[in-house]
């Protein structure tokens, strides 16, 4: 049983407490859910810039022939240029999602992989089980701090520390000198805004955190705002839209699967493709401010249960409730009116695109 004493802490735990952050358990970690407030932090990220502590994420280094790694992840990696990164998944033999991840190609035969914090140990065991002899695997999670600088002014702020950061293109990375450390910075994020993810030495992360917060026009933001931001742009969250009993085809992630190669779970996915998926992920757009909530039942207009909500929140951008959920494929047409809730209380929504907000600064 996880208790306050057994929760893991990032190197910034004391700093979060000093900033009066509300701390909550998240994937076995004690994490800040908010500082000033979720709405204020959401606004800060959409219009200026926020700083997120994401040091709970897991990081691995793998060295060896690309063939070994290529047979484990869903996306193609053999053709990846050095200094590029790709999103994809690792699957079980049944085609269920063990985790989603990002692979970075450091060198021709050297890879950096970022996984979810709650699944780090499970993912490490999976890689070690399936990597072939001669491949070196190293878990560097507890040596690697991670700070995300996200928002339309992220480039301007980071440029005061890294003069040539503007050369970095979307979903690319490089090594830069930052406060005397040669560190990996990627042009990636989880907010739908222009942003950078910084991988910094664990025991020096607090120095970078404080330096960035002193730069001006940047404020700390917690997991609460991050969840609203990612939902507005339709990003999946492991444990909600992604699980070992959910396939990438159901989760709407088929574009991150290379069926031209062999990988664990491919046979199960091919069978699923041939038979046709029975359910799919959809967006849920409320008719008012009432929000769908995870585990709410989704009903057709005539009251038949047709699915389940995986995530939901109030969108400050749309001023309406939004959510993601799985529904029976026959009921998944955009524009269909559905109800969400339970036996006692239900509210109306429409099935929509899972991307609710498209005006962000992501690729500027």
Buried (B, 14 or more C-beta within 10 A) or exposed (E): EEEEEEBBBBBBBEBBEEBEBBBBBBBBBBBBBBBBEBBBBBBBBBEBBBBBBBBBBBBBBBBBEBEBBBBBBBBBBEEBEEBBBBBBBBBBEEBBBBBBBBBBBBEEBBBBBBBBBBBBEBBBEBBEEBBEEEBEBEBBBEEBBBBBBBBBBBBBBBEEBBEEBEEBEEBBBBEBEBEEBEBBBBBBBBBBBBBBBBBBBBEBBBBBBEEBBEBEEBBBBBBBBBBBBBBBBBBBBBBBBBBBEBBBBBBBBBEBBBEEBEBBBBEBBEEBBEEEBEBBBBBBBBEEEBBBBBEBBBBBEEEEEBBBBBBBBBBBBBEBBBBBBBBBBEBBEEEBEBBBBEEEEBBBBBBBEBEBBEEBBBEE
